[in-house]
Amino acid sequence: MASVKIEDLVDHLEREFGRSLEDTFQHFAPNVTVNRGEIYRFFLRRIDHHCQTWEQVPDNLIDT
């Protein structure tokens, strides 16, 4: 198994994850106004809480 540094991976995909979170809120709570930056920072804190610094992923998910 390969290991990925989850925080760095999420930082690398910040724009994509931020848009995805915003789309999710628009889909499930279209009448709620959210601050994308605030939501994303909360999301990062939750990742930090639920994940290890290095997470193992199956080798077939890594392309070198």
N, C-alpha and C positions, 0 to 999 in steps of 0.2 A: 504494500500500500504506500501511496505517496502522502506527504504531509503538505498542507498549505497553511500559511500564516493568515488566518481568517480576517483579522483587522485590516491588513494590507490589501487583501483581495477585495474587501468591501470598499475600502478607500479608493481603489483603482476603478471600481464600478459605481462610484458615487452618483454620477449623473444619471446612469441607467436605473439604479435602485431608487433614487429620488423621484424620478418620473413614474416609475412603477408604483411606488407608494401613493403618489398623488392620483394616479389613475384608479387605484384600488379604492381610495376614499371617494372619488367622484362616482364610481360604480355603486358602492354599497351605501354611501351616505351623500347623495347628490346635493342635498340642501344644507350640508354642513360646510362652512368655510374653514379650511385648514392652512396653517403656515407650513409650507413644504420644508423649510429649513428646520423648524422646530420638530416636526414629525421625524425628519431624518435623524436628528441628533438623538431623539428618544430611541429610535430604531437601533442606532449604534450602541447606545447604553444597554439595550436589551440583548444584543448580540454578545457584547462583552460579558454580560451576566450568564448567558446560556451556553456559551462556547468556550472551549479551551483556546489558548493563544495559538497553538498549532492543532489543526484538525486533520485527521486522517481521512483520505478519500480513496476509493478504488482506483487502481492504476489505469483502468480503461476510461476514466474521466479526465486524464491528463494527456495532453498532446505536446510532445517536445519537439 
